[in-house]
Amino acid sequence: MASTGSCTVIVGCQWGDEGKGKIVDVLAENVDIVARYQGGANAGHTVHVGDDEFVLHQIPSGILHEGRRCLLGNGVVLDVHQFFQEYDALVARGIDIAGRVGVSYRSQMLMPYHRWLDRAVEDSAAVKIGTTGRGIGPAYEDKAGRRGVRVADLLDPERLAKRIDAAQDRVVARLDELGADRAELERAMDETLALGERLLGLATDVGPEISAALREGRNVLLEGAQGTALDLDHGTYPFVTSSNTTAGGAATGTGIGPTSITDVIGVVKAYTTRVGEGPLPTGFDPEMDEHIRQLGGEFGATTGRPRRCGWFDSVLTRYASQVNGLTGVAVTKLDVLDTLHEVRIATAYRMPNGKVREFFPADTWSLSHVEPVYETMPGWQAPTGDVRRLEDLPKNARAYLDRIEELTHAPVRWISVGSKRSQIIPVG
């Protein structure tokens, strides 16, 4: 009987930007396949290899490890033009990726008209969602509305043309209604469709490929984009993305059964950040916000937008632990807090009616009015960037991590103390 390999899901436990790319890069050394299970080019994973920095928006960061097979699952919405820009940029930088990248026949193609509509709707909205304008929402709307175009549709040009015409006619009518400029849309469509044959050369059945690898005893890593609080069902709706970012989405987004998953690792920053619109209960005052933003380089990898910063929110991460069924936690950017004389952790929320609650509310609007209940702990005021063993961390830093572990209900298994691949502390 064939042996069974491991299948680990890496999931963000805050509002995205937790440093998942770094953790995927570290763990990819010991796996055979890395697969992306949802999202699109609205997310960016930044990975440092030596003195080089790579920002990857769609291709899994496992591509930076020689020989790793990298797949984009059916849960992804694929911006074909940007995908090949990213692909060719990696080749230009000397990364050998021939035969290593596969795209699911079932993945949805994000078309230029999705980007035009995304920007037009956000510009005209009374309540801004904070979208990146990359067309992700409209692409998922077409998927749910059964109007979407899949990679498999490229196999039949006649069917492809009919599906695109029907979807584009609806979008164009909406753009005209909004008074949006679509002068360059036709040219962008031609550029995208010209890449169809090249894309088919990478198409594969992702679910069967992963399942076969597991039966052969090989190891698989599934990576998501964004974070738990941006999940369409479980996040701070409506200030969320358009897909399921949580661990449950890993099975549906790659075409494997949930019983194939052996581990779920949640990634959290040692503090909290958020980009875009929506509440951030533990947000700093403006001076501290700017201080931590500069220390941590908190600017979006995709848009460059400044991220709002705040204290560690254990109410949110405890909720993420429950939603994702975490088996472990990776804490990133601990080093950003090295100079602080004290650190704080939100352990509960005091609601507008005065009641204190320790679980994350479904009512997003109430988050703008909650008062975090904090525990204050002494800082360690010592550099941690060169530490490689848990026991060598300052005592107060270890106490802080112990408290995060206790409040999150999942063991800390990795600690990142810098952006470099080598700046990682394994635990246990």
N, C-alpha and C positions, 0 to 999 in steps of 0.2 A: 504493500500500500504506500502511495506517495506521502511524503512528509508534508507538514503544513508550515508555511512561513508566517512571519509576523506582519501585521498591518496596523500602522500607527497613524492617528489623525492629529494634525497640529491645528489648533483653533485659537483665535484671539478671544480674550475674556473681558475686553473693555470696549472702547469705541474704534477699534482698529489702531494701526500704527504701533502695535505693541513690540515689534521687533521679530515678527514671525519668520521673516526672511533669514535672519541670522540663525535662528534655531533650526530651521529647515536645512540650511547650509551645513551646520554642525552635524546634524543627525544623518544627512544624506551620505556621509562617508561610509555608513554601515548598512545601506540599503541598495536594492537593485533598481527599483522603480520609484519615481516621484510623480505624483499626479495631482493636478489642480481640479477641484470639484465644483467650483461656482465662481460667480463674479465675472468681471471683464477687465478692460484696460483702465478702469477707474481706481485701481489699487496699484501700489508700487511696493515691491520688496527691495530694500537696499542691502547689498552684501558687500563687505570689504574683504578682498583677498590680497594679502600683502599690502602694497601701496595703491592697489587698483580698487576703484569703486564701480559696482555694477548696480544699475537700477532696472529691475525686471518687472514688467507690467502684466505679462500674460504667460510667458514661458516659465515653468517652475525653476526656482533657484538651484535645484539639484543639477542643473545643466552645467554648473561650474565645477562639478566633480567628473573627472574623466570616466566614460563608460556607463554613466547612469542613463537609463531610459526615462524620458520626461514626457508625460501625457497630459492632454487637456481633455477633461471629461465632458459628458453630455450636459452637465449643469452649467457649463461656461457659455457666455455669449462672446463670440470671437470677432474682434475687430480685425478683419483680414489684412487691411493695409498696414495698420500699426504692428500687427503680429509679424509680418515679413520685414518691416523696418527693424524690429527688435532682433529677429532671426539673423538678418544680414549684418547688423552691427556686431553681434557676437562673433560671427565668422571673421569680420574685419579685424577684430581684436584678438584673433588667434585661437578662439575656442572651437575645437573640432566637434561639430554637432551633427555630422552626416549620419543619417539612420537612427538618430537618438531621440527625435521629437515626433510624437504622434498626436493627431487630433481626432476626436470621436466623430464618426459619421453622424451621430445624433446631436452634436452641439449646434447651437443656434448661431447664425451669422448676423453680426451686428452691422447693419447697412448705414451708409452715409445719411440717409434720410432719418435714421434714428437720432443721430447727433444733431441734425438741424432742428428736429422737433423738441428734443430735450432742452436745448438752449432757448428756443422760442417760448416754451411753456414756463420755464423757470423765470425768464425775464418778465413775463406777464403776470406771474403769480402774486397774489396779495400776501400769502404766507410762503416764504421761501423754505425749500427743503434743504438747500445747501448742496445740490447736485454738482458733480464735477463737469457736467455738460458733455460727457462722453457718449451719451446715447444709451446708457445701461437700462434705465427705467423703461423707455419706449421699446427696447428690444425684448425685455421680459414681458411687457404688456402684449406684444405681438405673439410671443410664445404661449402665454396663457390664453390669448384669444384665438389660438390655432391659426394665426396668420403668418407665423414665423417661417423663415427660410433656413433649412438645415444644410449642413455640409453634404448630406446624402442627396439633396436636390440637385447638386452640381452634376450628378450622374446622368440627368435627363434635361438637356438644355431647353426643350419645349416646356416641360413642367416648370422648370426654374423661371422662365420668362413670365409665365402666367402668374406664378405666386408673387414675383417681385412687382409686376404691374398692379396687381390687386392691392398689395400692401402699400406701395408707393402712392397710388392714386388717393388712398384714404389720408395718408400723411400730407400730401401736397395740398389737399383741400383744407386741412387743418392749418397748415402754414399760411395759406392765403387768408384764412379767417383771422389769424393772429397778426397779419401784416408783416410776416417775416421775409427777409431777403433770402432767396434760394438760387441766386444767380450761378453759383458754382456747383450746385448739387449734381447736375447731369455729368459734369466732368469727373466729379468724385465717384459717382456710380460706375462710370466706364473704367476708372483706374482700379476699383475694387473687383469688378467682374473679370477683368483681365488677369487677375491672380487665381482664378478658379481652378485652372488645370494644375497649377503648381500646388495649390492646397490639396487637391485630390491625391497628389503624390505622397502626402503625409497622412492621409486619412486611415483610420484603423477602428476596429471594434474594441474600445477601451475596456469595457466590462469583462469580456472573455479573456483579454490579454492579462489583466490583473488577476483574475481568478486562476488562470493557468499557472501564473508565476507563483501564487500562494500554494497551489497543489504541489509544485515542484520544490517547495521549501525555501523560496526566495522571499526577500523582505521588501515591503512596500511602505511608502510614506505618502499620506494624503494631505495636501495643504489647501487651506481656504484663504479667502481674502476678507478684508475688513474684520469685524469683531462681533461678539455676541450681542452687544447693545445696538448693533445695526442690523440684526436679523429681522427679516420681514415679519415673522410671527412673534418673536420673543424679544425684540428690541424696543427702542423708545419710539414707537410708531406715532406719527408718520415720518419722523426724522430718522429714517432707516434706508438701507439699500433695498434692492428689489429681488433678493434671493435669500435662501437659507444659509447663513454663514456658520451655523452651529454644526455640531458633530453629526447630527442626524442627516444633514445635507450631504455629508461625505459619501454615504451609501447610495442615495438616490442620484447624486451628481457624478458618480463614476460607474454605476451599473453593477455593484456588488451587493451582497446581502449584509445586513448589519451584524450578523454573527461572525462575519469575516474580520471584523475590527477587533484587535487585541488590546490596544492602548489608545487613550485620548489624553494628549498633553495640552494643557492650557497655557498660553503665553500671556504674562501680565508685566506691565512696567512697574517699577518700584514706586511710581506715582501714577497719576491719571492724566490722559490728554484727550482732547476731542477737536476734530476739525469740522467745519461746516456749522449748520444751524442746530438748534436744540439745546436742552438744559444740560448743565454740568454741575451737579450738586456740590462737589468739593472744590470748585474753582477757587484759585488764589485771588488775592487782591491784585490790582494792576501792576504794582511794583514787583511783587514776588512772581507774578505770572511772567513778566518779561525776563526776570532773572533766570528762572528755570528754563524758559524757552531758549535762551542763549546758551546756557550750560549744556542743554540736551540737544541742541540743534533741531528744535521742534518746528519743522516746516515740512509740509506735505511732499512726499516723493513724487507724486503725480502732478500736482498743481502748484507746489511751492507756497501754498497758503499757510499762514502761521497757525499752529495748533494752540488751543487754549489748554492751560495746565492747571492741575489741582492735586490735592493730597490723595493718597491711596484710598480707594473706596471699596471697603470689604463687603458692603451690602451688595454692590454690583457683582463683585468677583465670586461671592458665595452663591449668588443666583446663577452665575455662569457655570459654576461647578456643578450645580444641580441640573441645569438644562443640558449640559454636555456630557455629564457622567465622567468627570475628570478622574484619571488614574494618576496624574502627576501635574506639576506646575513648573514652568520655566520663568524665572524672574529676570527681567532685563533692565539695563540702565541703572543698576544699583549705584554705580560710580557717580552719577549725576548728583546724588544727595550727599556726597562725601564731605562737603564743606559746611553743611548745615549744623547748627548747634542743637536743634531739636527737629524731630519728624513727627508727623501726625497721621493717624489712621482713623477713617470714619467707620465706626462699628454699627451705627444705626442711624435712622432718620427721625427727626421730630417733625411730625406732620403739622399742617396749619391749624388743626383742631387741638394740638397739644399732645396727642398720643405719640408714643415712641414705637417704631416698628423696625424690625431687623430684616425684613424681606423686601425685595424690590417691587415697587408698585406697578400695576398695569397701566394706571392713569398717568401717562407721560406728562400731562399738563401740571400735575401736582408736584413734579420734580423741580419745577421752577420756584416753588415756594417752600420746599422742605429745608430744615436746618440740620445739617449733619451733627451727629453726636460723636465727638472725637476722643481718642486716647492720644496722649502726648508722650513720646518716648525720647530719651536723650540721643542726640546724634553721635556719630563716631569721629567726625572731624579728622579723618586720616585717609590717605589715598588707597583705593582698592584695585586700581587698574592692573597692577602687577601680581595680584593674588591669584593662585591657581588651586588652592586647597581650602575647603570649608573651614578647617581649624585655624587657618592663618588670617581669616577675616577678623576685623576688630570685634570685640565682645558685643558692643552695642549694635553693630550691623547684624551679627548672628541673632541677637535677641529680636531685632526688627523682622528678620526673615522667619524666625520661629512663630512670631505673632501672625504674620501673613499666612503661614501654613495652617495655623490653628483656626483662623477665621475663615479661610477659604475651604476647609474640609478636604484638602488634598495635599499630599507631600510635595515639598519643593525638591525637584530633581536636577535642575540646572540653574546656574546663576551667571548672568552675563555682566561683565564689568568693563565693557568697552566695545567699540565697533569692530575690532579686528577678530578674525576667525579664532585666533589663539586665546582671546580674552573670555574664557568660559570656565566655570567651575562646576564639574560634575559632583553630584551629591549621592552617596550610597553606591 
